[in-house]
């Protein structure tokens, strides 16, 4: 059996246990299963990439630390979770800059982007609106975190529409999964406690890092049709 195949099987098993632990509220199972997911994703990246990216390894490390801080009961652990993922998202802006190509939007692209921008701004504001009162002292950090993720998702969508490569698609899907995961986490913690939110957060957080790995091992070749003049 190939190492990558074995890694995917173990990853599926660990991810399934994470979801099960949330659904059944088995904290001890989550304590062992969740920290195993990012190292397995690191192995998948390690054996799939032609050349390792040191900055991407830092991103995986930050995701791992975020999981660890979330599971521990140390002082200000939640602040460390916010810091870990905020730095992770800030680093992801580098890949938007690195993969930048001259803007080439059609009139249809512009219409879709405007609709997306309005809808995403409304959704982000509504999430902030229902959670900000319960944030208390960490409100400034929470607002900063929301702004970072808000801008990152806009950047990912705008880049994909402009480039339409497999790599930009995986990046967009990864960021979208982070958005869904973090939104459910915030709603569960600061709005209304729900086991459904916890399960969705667990699933999409794992998928987000998995799609980031796919982003790093996929092709950057543009799939956008070139205009003939």
N, C-alpha and C positions, 0 to 999 in steps of 0.2 A: 504494500500500500504506500502511495506517495505521501511525503510529509505534509504537503499542502492539503491533501484529502483528509488525512488524519486530523490536522489542525482544524479544518472546517467542521468535522464531526464533533470534536471536543468543544468547539465554539458553540455549535448548535445545542449541545448538551448543557453547557454552562449557562447559555442564554435561556434555555428552557427552565433550568433550575431557578434562575433569577426571577423569571415571571411567576413560577410556581410559588416561590417564597413570598412574593408580594401578594399573590392571590390568597394564599393560606395564612399570611401574616406570620411566617416562620422566620424570625429575625436571625436565628442561629444559622439557618441554611443560607440566607442571603450573605451573611458575614463571610462565608467560605466561597460561595459561588460568584458573587459580583466581582471581587478583586481578581478573579481568574480570567475575566473576559478580555481586558485590555492586553495583558501579556500574550494571550492567544492571538489577538489581532496583530500584535507586534510580530509574532512568529509568522503569521500569514504574510505580512508585509515583507519580512526579512527573506523569506524563501520565494517571493514573487517578484520583487523589484530587481532590476538590473543593477542599479546603483542606489545605495542608501542615502537618504537625505537627513543630515544631522538635525536640521530645524524641525522636520516632521517627527523625528524621534522625540524631540522636546514636547511637541504637541501631544503625542501619545503618553508621555510621562505626566503631563499636566492633567490629562483625562484620568489617568490612573490615580493620581494624587487626589483629584476631585472625588473619585469613588471612595477612597480611603477616608478622607476627611468627613464625608457624608455618613460613613458607617461608625465613626468613632465618636466618643462623647467627651472630647477635650474642650477646654474653654475656647470660645469663638470659632468652633469648628465650621459653622455655616459661613462665616466670613472667609475662611480659607477655601471653602468650596467656590464661593463667588469669585475669589481672586484667581483660583486655578483656571476656571473656565473663561473668565474675562481675559486673562493673558493668552489663553488658547485662541480665542476669537480674534484678538488683536494680531496675533501671528498669522492667522488665516488671511488677514488683509494683505499681507505680503504676497501671497499667492495670487490674489486678484491683481496686484500691481505687476508681478512677474509675468503673468499670462495676458497682460493687456495688449490689445490690438486696436488699431485706429477704428473709431466708431463708424459703423456702416448699417444704420437702421433704415428700413423701408418705412413708408407711411403707415402700413399696417402694424409694423413692430411698435411704432410710436404710440398708436392708439392702444394697443394691448398693454404697453408699459405704463401708460397714464392710468388705465383702469386698475392695473396691479398696484401702482403706487398709492392711489386713493384707498383701495380696499385694505392694503396692508397697513397703512397709516391708521385707518379706522380701527382695525383689529388690535394693533399694538396699543393704541390709546385706551381702548375698552379694557384690555387686560391690566394696564396700569391703573385705570380708574377704579377697578373693583379690588385691587390689591394694595394700593398705596397706603390706605388708612391703617392697615394691619402691619405694615413694615416697621413702624416705630422708628427707633434710632438708626436703623440701617437703610432708611429711605433714600438718602443721597447715593449710597452704593447700589441700591436696587435700581434707581433711575439710570445711573451710569451704565449698569449692566444691560438694561433694556435698550438704551440708545445704541450701544455697541452691537448688539444682536440685530437690532432694527436696521442699522446701516449695512451690516454684513449681508443680510438677506437681500437687501436692495442691490448691493454690488454683485452678488451671485446671480440674481435674475438678469440684471442688465448685461452682465458678461456673457451669460449663456445665449441670450437673444442675439447678441452681437457676433459670437463665435460659432455656437452650435457644434461643439466638438464633444466627443465622448467624455473627455476629461472635464470640461466645463459642466456637463450634465451631472456627472457623479458629484462634483463639488456642490452644485445647486441642491441636489437631493440630500447630501450630507447636512448642509446648512438648514434645509427645510426640516429635517429630522431633529436637529438641535432646537429649532424654533418650537416644534410640537412638544418635544420633551420638556424644555424649560417652561413653556406656557403651562403645561399640566402640573409641573412641579410647583410653580408660583401659585396657581389657582388652588392646589391642594393645601399648600402651607399658609397662604394669606387670605383665602376667600372661603372655601368650603371643603372640609375634609371628605375625600371620596376614594374608595379603594380602586375605582375605575381610573381615576387620575394617576394613582400610583402605578397601576399596571401599564398604562399607556406611556408614562414616563420611563419605566424600566425597559419597555420594548424599543421605544424610539431612541433612547440614549445609546443603546447597544447598536442599533442600526446606523445611527449617525457616525459613529467611529468606524464601523464596517465600511460605509460608503466613502469615508475619507481615505481609507486604505485603497479602495477601488479607484478613487481619484488619482492617487499617487502611482498606481501601476497601469493606468489606462493611457491611451494615445491622445496627444494634444492636437492631432491633425483636425483641421476645421472640416465640418461636414456641410457647411453653408454653400449653396450654389453661387458660383461667381457670375456676375453680370457680364454679358457680352455686349460690346459696343461696336 
